[in-house]
Amino acid sequence: MGSFMTQPLEPVKVPAPPEAAASASPAPLGTPGAPTSPGQPPLLNTCWSCRVLSGSGLIGAGGYVYWVARKPMKLGYPPSPGTIMQMVIGISIACWGIVILSDPKGKAFRVG
């Protein structure tokens, strides 16, 4: 309706890098299932501040979901299956945050 977002965009041509243009045959593929590069551990397992931030955020989000589901019950309304499911999901999110914070298998520390 006359806005900028409704107008089609002009195509932009990007030149190909010279290495990709010079290669006429594709590189041979390795065996399926064999890794092509050494695997690196996920950043969440090695970064303590990332684990604290994400774990506490998940605990807070789970507590909020549980609290919102619990509020009508405190006013005297009977719980419906949807309310109970919302409470279960809230508890599950909070437990996920606890697992991230506690690191039960010790994957955050390098052994050897």
N, CA, C and O atoms as a GROMACS GRO file, in nm:
protein
  448
    1MET      N    1   0.081  -0.117   0.000
    1MET     CA    2   0.000   0.000   0.000
    1MET      C    3   0.086   0.124   0.000
    1MET      O    4   0.064   0.217   0.077
    2GLY      N    5   0.182   0.124  -0.083
    2GLY     CA    6   0.264   0.242  -0.099
    2GLY      C    7   0.384   0.247  -0.007
    2GLY      O    8   0.462   0.342  -0.014
    3SER      N    9   0.402   0.148   0.078
    3SER     CA   10   0.517   0.152   0.166
    3SER      C   11   0.640   0.096   0.096
    3SER      O   12   0.629   0.034  -0.010
    4PHE      N   13   0.753   0.118   0.155
    4PHE     CA   14   0.878   0.072   0.097
    4PHE      C   15   0.887  -0.080   0.096
    4PHE      O   16   0.948  -0.137   0.005
    5MET      N   17   0.828  -0.144   0.194
    5MET     CA   18   0.840  -0.290   0.206
    5MET      C   19   0.760  -0.365   0.100
    5MET      O   20   0.790  -0.481   0.072
    6THR      N   21   0.660  -0.300   0.039
    6THR     CA   22   0.580  -0.371  -0.060
    6THR      C   23   0.642  -0.363  -0.199
    6THR      O   24   0.600  -0.436  -0.288
    7GLN      N   25   0.739  -0.277  -0.220
    7GLN     CA   26   0.803  -0.262  -0.349
    7GLN      C   27   0.906  -0.373  -0.368
    7GLN      O   28   0.976  -0.407  -0.272
    8PRO      N   29   0.918  -0.430  -0.489
    8PRO     CA   30   1.018  -0.534  -0.509
    8PRO      C   31   1.159  -0.475  -0.503
    8PRO      O   32   1.182  -0.362  -0.546
    9LEU      N   33   1.250  -0.553  -0.449
    9LEU     CA   34   1.388  -0.508  -0.437
    9LEU      C   35   1.462  -0.532  -0.568
    9LEU      O   36   1.431  -0.624  -0.643
   10GLU      N   37   1.560  -0.447  -0.593
   10GLU     CA   38   1.641  -0.463  -0.713
   10GLU      C   39   1.742  -0.576  -0.689
   10GLU      O   40   1.801  -0.583  -0.581
   11PRO      N   41   1.763  -0.663  -0.787
   11PRO     CA   42   1.860  -0.771  -0.766
   11PRO      C   43   2.001  -0.714  -0.760
   11PRO      O   44   2.037  -0.624  -0.836
   12VAL      N   45   2.080  -0.769  -0.670
   12VAL     CA   46   2.218  -0.728  -0.653
   12VAL      C   47   2.306  -0.844  -0.697
   12VAL      O   48   2.292  -0.956  -0.649
   13LYS      N   49   2.398  -0.816  -0.790
   13LYS     CA   50   2.488  -0.920  -0.838
   13LYS      C   51   2.616  -0.914  -0.757
   13LYS      O   52   2.680  -0.809  -0.746
   14VAL      N   53   2.654  -1.029  -0.700
   14VAL     CA   54   2.775  -1.040  -0.620
   14VAL      C   55   2.876  -1.121  -0.700
   14VAL      O   56   2.846  -1.232  -0.742
   15PRO      N   57   2.996  -1.065  -0.724
   15PRO     CA   58   3.095  -1.143  -0.800
   15PRO      C   59   3.144  -1.262  -0.718
   15PRO      O   60   3.159  -1.255  -0.596
   16ALA      N   61   3.169  -1.373  -0.788
   16ALA     CA   62   3.218  -1.494  -0.723
   16ALA      C   63   3.365  -1.477  -0.688
   16ALA      O   64   3.438  -1.410  -0.761
   17PRO      N   65   3.411  -1.537  -0.578
   17PRO     CA   66   3.552  -1.530  -0.544
   17PRO      C   67   3.635  -1.602  -0.650
   17PRO      O   68   3.586  -1.698  -0.711
   18PRO      N   69   3.758  -1.559  -0.674
   18PRO     CA   70   3.840  -1.620  -0.780
   18PRO      C   71   3.870  -1.768  -0.754
   18PRO      O   72   3.885  -1.844  -0.850
   19GLU      N   73   3.880  -1.812  -0.627
   19GLU     CA   74   3.911  -1.952  -0.600
   19GLU      C   75   3.795  -2.042  -0.645
   19GLU      O   76   3.818  -2.149  -0.701
   20ALA      N   77   3.673  -1.998  -0.621
   20ALA     CA   78   3.558  -2.080  -0.656
   20ALA      C   79   3.537  -2.082  -0.808
   20ALA      O   80   3.492  -2.183  -0.862
   21ALA      N   81   3.570  -1.974  -0.876
   21ALA     CA   82   3.551  -1.967  -1.020
   21ALA      C   83   3.657  -2.049  -1.093
   21ALA      O   84   3.629  -2.102  -1.200
   22ALA      N   85   3.777  -2.061  -1.037
   22ALA     CA   86   3.885  -2.133  -1.104
   22ALA      C   87   3.868  -2.284  -1.093
   22ALA      O   88   3.920  -2.357  -1.177
   23SER      N   89   3.798  -2.333  -0.994
   23SER     CA   90   3.782  -2.476  -0.975
   23SER      C   91   3.677  -2.530  -1.071
   23SER      O   92   3.559  -2.494  -1.062
   24ALA      N   93   3.718  -2.617  -1.163
   24ALA     CA   94   3.625  -2.673  -1.260
   24ALA      C   95   3.560  -2.801  -1.209
   24ALA      O   96   3.445  -2.828  -1.243
   25SER      N   97   3.631  -2.879  -1.129
   25SER     CA   98   3.574  -3.004  -1.077
   25SER      C   99   3.556  -2.990  -0.926
   25SER      O  100   3.641  -2.932  -0.858
   26PRO      N  101   3.446  -3.043  -0.873
   26PRO     CA  102   3.424  -3.034  -0.729
   26PRO      C  103   3.521  -3.123  -0.653
   26PRO      O  104   3.572  -3.222  -0.706
   27ALA      N  105   3.545  -3.086  -0.530
   27ALA     CA  106   3.634  -3.164  -0.445
   27ALA      C  107   3.570  -3.299  -0.415
   27ALA      O  108   3.448  -3.305  -0.399
   28PRO      N  109   3.648  -3.407  -0.408
   28PRO     CA  110   3.588  -3.538  -0.378
   28PRO      C  111   3.534  -3.541  -0.236
   28PRO      O  112   3.592  -3.483  -0.144
   29LEU      N  113   3.423  -3.608  -0.221
   29LEU     CA  114   3.362  -3.621  -0.089
   29LEU      C  115   3.427  -3.734  -0.013
   29LEU      O  116   3.467  -3.835  -0.071
   30GLY      N  117   3.437  -3.717   0.118
   30GLY     CA  118   3.492  -3.823   0.203
   30GLY      C  119   3.387  -3.930   0.223
   30GLY      O  120   3.278  -3.925   0.167
   31THR      N  121   3.422  -4.026   0.303
   31THR     CA  122   3.326  -4.132   0.331
   31THR      C  123   3.209  -4.074   0.410
   31THR      O  124   3.230  -3.987   0.495
   32PRO      N  125   3.088  -4.119   0.384
   32PRO     CA  126   2.975  -4.064   0.459
   32PRO      C  127   2.985  -4.102   0.606
   32PRO      O  128   3.008  -4.218   0.641
   33GLY      N  129   2.968  -4.004   0.690
   33GLY     CA  130   2.975  -4.029   0.833
   33GLY      C  131   3.111  -3.995   0.892
   33GLY      O  132   3.122  -3.984   1.014
   34ALA      N  133   3.214  -3.978   0.809
   34ALA     CA  134   3.345  -3.942   0.861
   34ALA      C  135   3.350  -3.790   0.877
   34ALA      O  136   3.313  -3.718   0.785
   35PRO      N  137   3.395  -3.740   0.991
   35PRO     CA  138   3.401  -3.595   1.010
   35PRO      C  139   3.508  -3.533   0.920
   35PRO      O  140   3.615  -3.590   0.900
   36THR      N  141   3.477  -3.416   0.866
   36THR     CA  142   3.572  -3.349   0.778
   36THR      C  143   3.665  -3.257   0.856
   36THR      O  144   3.775  -3.228   0.810
   37SER      N  145   3.623  -3.212   0.973
   37SER     CA  146   3.708  -3.126   1.055
   37SER      C  147   3.700  -3.175   1.199
   37SER      O  148   3.602  -3.240   1.237
   38PRO      N  149   3.801  -3.144   1.279
   38PRO     CA  150   3.796  -3.189   1.418
   38PRO      C  151   3.680  -3.122   1.492
   38PRO      O  152   3.657  -3.002   1.477
   39GLY      N  153   3.610  -3.200   1.570
   39GLY     CA  154   3.495  -3.148   1.644
   39GLY      C  155   3.539  -3.061   1.760
   39GLY      O  156   3.634  -3.094   1.831
   40GLN      N  157   3.470  -2.952   1.778
   40GLN     CA  158   3.498  -2.863   1.890
   40GLN      C  159   3.381  -2.872   1.987
   40GLN      O  160   3.266  -2.883   1.944
   41PRO      N  161   3.408  -2.867   2.117
   41PRO     CA  162   3.297  -2.875   2.212
   41PRO      C  163   3.210  -2.751   2.201
   41PRO      O  164   3.259  -2.644   2.165
   42PRO      N  165   3.081  -2.764   2.230
   42PRO     CA  166   2.994  -2.647   2.226
   42PRO      C  167   3.040  -2.542   2.326
   42PRO      O  168   3.099  -2.575   2.430
   43LEU      N  169   3.014  -2.417   2.295
   43LEU     CA  170   3.059  -2.306   2.379
   43LEU      C  171   2.992  -2.310   2.515
   43LEU      O  172   3.052  -2.267   2.614
   44LEU      N  173   2.870  -2.360   2.523
   44LEU     CA  174   2.798  -2.362   2.650
   44LEU      C  175   2.868  -2.450   2.754
   44LEU      O  176   2.858  -2.423   2.873
   45ASN      N  177   2.937  -2.552   2.711
   45ASN     CA  178   3.004  -2.641   2.805
   45ASN      C  179   3.133  -2.584   2.860
   45ASN      O  180   3.180  -2.628   2.965
   46THR      N  181   3.193  -2.488   2.793
   46THR     CA  182   3.321  -2.436   2.838
   46THR      C  183   3.311  -2.296   2.895
   46THR      O  184   3.408  -2.248   2.954
   47CYS      N  185   3.201  -2.230   2.881
   47CYS     CA  186   3.186  -2.090   2.924
   47CYS      C  187   3.097  -2.085   3.048
   47CYS      O  188   2.975  -2.104   3.040
   48TRP      N  189   3.159  -2.059   3.165
   48TRP     CA  190   3.085  -2.059   3.290
   48TRP      C  191   2.981  -1.948   3.293
   48TRP      O  192   2.869  -1.971   3.337
   49SER      N  193   3.017  -1.829   3.246
   49SER     CA  194   2.921  -1.718   3.249
   49SER      C  195   2.802  -1.744   3.156
   49SER      O  196   2.691  -1.702   3.185
   50CYS      N  197   2.827  -1.815   3.045
   50CYS     CA  198   2.716  -1.850   2.954
   50CYS      C  199   2.621  -1.947   3.022
   50CYS      O  200   2.499  -1.936   3.008
   51ARG      N  201   2.676  -2.042   3.096
   51ARG     CA  202   2.592  -2.139   3.165
   51ARG      C  203   2.513  -2.073   3.277
   51ARG      O  204   2.396  -2.106   3.298
   52VAL      N  205   2.574  -1.980   3.351
   52VAL     CA  206   2.503  -1.911   3.459
   52VAL      C  207   2.391  -1.826   3.402
   52VAL      O  208   2.279  -1.827   3.454
   53LEU      N  209   2.420  -1.753   3.296
   53LEU     CA  210   2.319  -1.666   3.237
   53LEU      C  211   2.202  -1.746   3.179
   53LEU      O  212   2.086  -1.714   3.204
   54SER      N  213   2.233  -1.849   3.101
   54SER     CA  214   2.125  -1.926   3.040
   54SER      C  215   2.050  -2.010   3.143
   54SER      O  216   1.928  -2.022   3.135
   55GLY      N  217   2.121  -2.067   3.238
   55GLY     CA  218   2.055  -2.148   3.340
   55GLY      C  219   1.963  -2.065   3.428
   55GLY      O  220   1.850  -2.106   3.456
   56SER      N  221   2.011  -1.950   3.473
   56SER     CA  222   1.926  -1.866   3.557
   56SER      C  223   1.811  -1.806   3.477
   56SER      O  224   1.702  -1.786   3.531
   57GLY      N  225   1.833  -1.778   3.350
   57GLY     CA  226   1.724  -1.730   3.265
   57GLY      C  227   1.616  -1.834   3.247
   57GLY      O  228   1.497  -1.802   3.249
   58LEU      N  229   1.656  -1.960   3.229
   58LEU     CA  230   1.558  -2.068   3.215
   58LEU      C  231   1.483  -2.092   3.347
   58LEU      O  232   1.363  -2.121   3.345
   59ILE      N  233   1.552  -2.082   3.458
   59ILE     CA  234   1.484  -2.098   3.588
   59ILE      C  235   1.382  -1.986   3.606
   59ILE      O  236   1.270  -2.011   3.651
   60GLY      N  237   1.420  -1.864   3.571
   60GLY     CA  238   1.327  -1.752   3.582
   60GLY      C  239   1.208  -1.766   3.488
   60GLY      O  240   1.094  -1.739   3.527
   61ALA      N  241   1.233  -1.810   3.365
   61ALA     CA  242   1.124  -1.829   3.270
   61ALA      C  243   1.030  -1.940   3.315
   61ALA      O  244   0.908  -1.926   3.304
   62GLY      N  245   1.086  -2.048   3.365
   62GLY     CA  246   1.002  -2.157   3.415
   62GLY      C  247   0.921  -2.115   3.536
   62GLY      O  248   0.804  -2.152   3.548
   63GLY      N  249   0.982  -2.038   3.625
   63GLY     CA  250   0.908  -1.988   3.740
   63GLY      C  251   0.795  -1.896   3.699
   63GLY      O  252   0.687  -1.900   3.759
   64TYR      N  253   0.818  -1.814   3.598
   64TYR     CA  254   0.714  -1.723   3.550
   64TYR      C  255   0.597  -1.801   3.488
   64TYR      O  256   0.481  -1.771   3.515
   65VAL      N  257   0.629  -1.901   3.405
   65VAL     CA  258   0.524  -1.982   3.342
   65VAL      C  259   0.442  -2.053   3.450
   65VAL      O  260   0.319  -2.059   3.441
   66TYR      N  261   0.509  -2.107   3.550
   66TYR     CA  262   0.439  -2.175   3.659
   66TYR      C  263   0.353  -2.077   3.738
   66TYR      O  264   0.239  -2.109   3.773
   67TRP      N  265   0.407  -1.957   3.766
   67TRP     CA  266   0.336  -1.856   3.844
   67TRP      C  267   0.210  -1.809   3.772
   67TRP      O  268   0.106  -1.791   3.835
   68VAL      N  269   0.219  -1.789   3.640
   68VAL     CA  270   0.103  -1.744   3.563
   68VAL      C  271  -0.006  -1.852   3.562
   68VAL      O  272  -0.125  -1.821   3.566
   69ALA      N  273   0.035  -1.978   3.557
   69ALA     CA  274  -0.063  -2.086   3.560
   69ALA      C  275  -0.124  -2.101   3.698
   69ALA      O  276  -0.240  -2.142   3.711
   70ARG      N  277  -0.051  -2.070   3.801
   70ARG     CA  278  -0.097  -2.089   3.938
   70ARG      C  279  -0.188  -1.975   3.986
   70ARG      O  280  -0.268  -1.994   4.077
   71LYS      N  281  -0.175  -1.858   3.924
   71LYS     CA  282  -0.249  -1.741   3.970
   71LYS      C  283  -0.402  -1.761   3.972
   71LYS      O  284  -0.463  -1.726   4.073
   72PRO      N  285  -0.466  -1.816   3.867
   72PRO     CA  286  -0.612  -1.836   3.876
   72PRO      C  287  -0.653  -1.938   3.983
   72PRO      O  288  -0.762  -1.928   4.039
   73MET      N  289  -0.566  -2.034   4.010
   73MET     CA  290  -0.599  -2.132   4.114
   73MET      C  291  -0.603  -2.066   4.251
   73MET      O  292  -0.683  -2.106   4.336
   74LYS      N  293  -0.519  -1.965   4.274
   74LYS     CA  294  -0.521  -1.895   4.402
   74LYS      C  295  -0.648  -1.811   4.418
   74LYS      O  296  -0.689  -1.780   4.530
   75LEU      N  297  -0.710  -1.775   4.306
   75LEU     CA  298  -0.835  -1.699   4.312
   75LEU      C  299  -0.957  -1.789   4.330
   75LEU      O  300  -1.069  -1.739   4.343
   76GLY      N  301  -0.937  -1.920   4.331
   76GLY     CA  302  -1.045  -2.013   4.359
   76GLY      C  303  -1.099  -2.086   4.237
   76GLY      O  304  -1.193  -2.164   4.250
   77TYR      N  305  -1.042  -2.062   4.119
   77TYR     CA  306  -1.089  -2.133   4.000
   77TYR      C  307  -1.034  -2.276   3.999
   77TYR      O  308  -0.919  -2.298   4.037
   78PRO      N  309  -1.114  -2.372   3.957
   78PRO     CA  310  -1.063  -2.510   3.951
   78PRO      C  311  -0.963  -2.525   3.837
   78PRO      O  312  -0.979  -2.463   3.732
   79PRO      N  313  -0.860  -2.605   3.856
   79PRO     CA  314  -0.760  -2.620   3.749
   79PRO      C  315  -0.816  -2.701   3.632
   79PRO      O  316  -0.884  -2.802   3.651
   80SER      N  317  -0.785  -2.654   3.512
   80SER     CA  318  -0.823  -2.728   3.391
   80SER      C  319  -0.702  -2.807   3.343
   80SER      O  320  -0.592  -2.785   3.392
   81PRO      N  321  -0.721  -2.898   3.249
   81PRO     CA  322  -0.605  -2.972   3.197
   81PRO      C  323  -0.500  -2.879   3.133
   81PRO      O  324  -0.381  -2.907   3.139
   82GLY      N  325  -0.546  -2.770   3.073
   82GLY     CA  326  -0.452  -2.675   3.014
   82GLY      C  327  -0.367  -2.606   3.119
   82GLY      O  328  -0.247  -2.584   3.099
   83THR      N  329  -0.429  -2.572   3.232
   83THR     CA  330  -0.356  -2.509   3.342
   83THR      C  331  -0.253  -2.605   3.400
   83THR      O  332  -0.140  -2.566   3.430
   84ILE      N  333  -0.292  -2.729   3.416
   84ILE     CA  334  -0.199  -2.829   3.470
   84ILE      C  335  -0.083  -2.850   3.372
   84ILE      O  336   0.032  -2.864   3.414
   85MET      N  337  -0.114  -2.854   3.243
   85MET     CA  338  -0.008  -2.870   3.143
   85MET      C  339   0.087  -2.750   3.145
   85MET      O  340   0.208  -2.767   3.130
   86GLN      N  341   0.033  -2.630   3.163
   86GLN     CA  342   0.118  -2.512   3.171
   86GLN      C  343   0.209  -2.518   3.293
   86GLN      O  344   0.325  -2.478   3.286
   87MET      N  345   0.158  -2.568   3.403
   87MET     CA  346   0.240  -2.582   3.523
   87MET      C  347   0.352  -2.684   3.501
   87MET      O  348   0.465  -2.663   3.543
   88VAL      N  349   0.319  -2.795   3.435
   88VAL     CA  350   0.420  -2.898   3.407
   88VAL      C  351   0.528  -2.842   3.315
   88VAL      O  352   0.646  -2.869   3.335
   89ILE      N  353   0.488  -2.765   3.215
   89ILE     CA  354   0.587  -2.706   3.123
   89ILE      C  355   0.675  -2.606   3.198
   89ILE      O  356   0.796  -2.600   3.174
   90GLY      N  357   0.615  -2.527   3.287
   90GLY     CA  358   0.695  -2.433   3.366
   90GLY      C  359   0.797  -2.503   3.454
   90GLY      O  360   0.912  -2.459   3.464
   91ILE      N  361   0.756  -2.611   3.519
   91ILE     CA  362   0.849  -2.687   3.601
   91ILE      C  363   0.958  -2.750   3.515
   91ILE      O  364   1.074  -2.756   3.556
   92SER      N  365   0.922  -2.797   3.397
   92SER     CA  366   1.021  -2.858   3.307
   92SER      C  367   1.125  -2.757   3.261
   92SER      O  368   1.244  -2.789   3.254
   93ILE      N  369   1.082  -2.635   3.230
   93ILE     CA  370   1.176  -2.531   3.187
   93ILE      C  371   1.271  -2.497   3.302
   93ILE      O  372   1.391  -2.482   3.280
   94ALA      N  373   1.217  -2.486   3.423
   94ALA     CA  374   1.302  -2.456   3.539
   94ALA      C  375   1.401  -2.569   3.565
   94ALA      O  376   1.516  -2.543   3.599
   95CYS      N  377   1.358  -2.694   3.550
   95CYS     CA  378   1.449  -2.808   3.570
   95CYS      C  379   1.558  -2.809   3.465
   95CYS      O  380   1.672  -2.845   3.494
   96TRP      N  381   1.526  -2.770   3.343
   96TRP     CA  382   1.627  -2.760   3.237
   96TRP      C  383   1.733  -2.658   3.277
   96TRP      O  384   1.852  -2.680   3.254
   97GLY      N  385   1.692  -2.547   3.335
   97GLY     CA  386   1.788  -2.447   3.382
   97GLY      C  387   1.875  -2.500   3.494
   97GLY      O  388   1.994  -2.470   3.499
   98ILE      N  389   1.818  -2.579   3.584
   98ILE     CA  390   1.896  -2.638   3.693
   98ILE      C  391   1.999  -2.735   3.638
   98ILE      O  392   2.112  -2.740   3.686
   99VAL      N  393   1.961  -2.813   3.536
   99VAL     CA  394   2.056  -2.907   3.476
   99VAL      C  395   2.171  -2.832   3.410
   99VAL      O  396   2.286  -2.874   3.420
  100ILE      N  397   2.142  -2.721   3.344
  100ILE     CA  398   2.250  -2.643   3.280
  100ILE      C  399   2.343  -2.586   3.387
  100ILE      O  400   2.464  -2.585   3.369
  101LEU      N  401   2.287  -2.539   3.497
  101LEU     CA  402   2.371  -2.483   3.603
  101LEU      C  403   2.452  -2.589   3.676
  101LEU      O  404   2.569  -2.566   3.708
  102SER      N  405   2.393  -2.704   3.702
  102SER     CA  406   2.462  -2.803   3.785
  102SER      C  407   2.565  -2.885   3.708
  102SER      O  408   2.661  -2.933   3.768
  103ASP      N  409   2.548  -2.902   3.577
  103ASP     CA  410   2.640  -2.980   3.494
  103ASP      C  411   2.667  -3.116   3.557
  103ASP      O  412   2.778  -3.141   3.604
  104PRO      N  413   2.568  -3.206   3.558
  104PRO     CA  414   2.579  -3.331   3.635
  104PRO      C  415   2.688  -3.426   3.591
  104PRO      O  416   2.739  -3.502   3.674
  105LYS      N  417   2.727  -3.426   3.464
  105LYS     CA  418   2.829  -3.521   3.420
  105LYS      C  419   2.968  -3.460   3.417
  105LYS      O  420   3.064  -3.530   3.384
  106GLY      N  421   2.982  -3.334   3.449
  106GLY     CA  422   3.113  -3.272   3.452
  106GLY      C  423   3.171  -3.246   3.315
  106GLY      O  424   3.293  -3.249   3.299
  107LYS      N  425   3.089  -3.221   3.218
  107LYS     CA  426   3.138  -3.199   3.083
  107LYS      C  427   3.206  -3.062   3.069
  107LYS      O  428   3.278  -3.039   2.972
  108ALA      N  429   3.183  -2.973   3.163
  108ALA     CA  430   3.240  -2.840   3.152
  108ALA      C  431   3.389  -2.839   3.183
  108ALA      O  432   3.457  -2.741   3.152
  109PHE      N  433   3.441  -2.943   3.243
  109PHE     CA  434   3.582  -2.945   3.281
  109PHE      C  435   3.656  -3.046   3.194
  109PHE      O  436   3.610  -3.158   3.172
  110ARG      N  437   3.767  -3.005   3.146
  110ARG     CA  438   3.847  -3.091   3.058
  110ARG      C  439   3.923  -3.194   3.142
  110ARG      O  440   3.988  -3.160   3.240
  111VAL      N  441   3.913  -3.320   3.102
  111VAL     CA  442   3.982  -3.427   3.173
  111VAL      C  443   4.095  -3.477   3.086
  111VAL      O  444   4.071  -3.519   2.973
  112GLY      N  445   4.217  -3.474   3.137
  112GLY     CA  446   4.330  -3.531   3.064
  112GLY      C  447   4.403  -3.437   2.986
  112GLY      O  448   4.500  -3.474   2.920
   0.00000   0.00000   0.00000
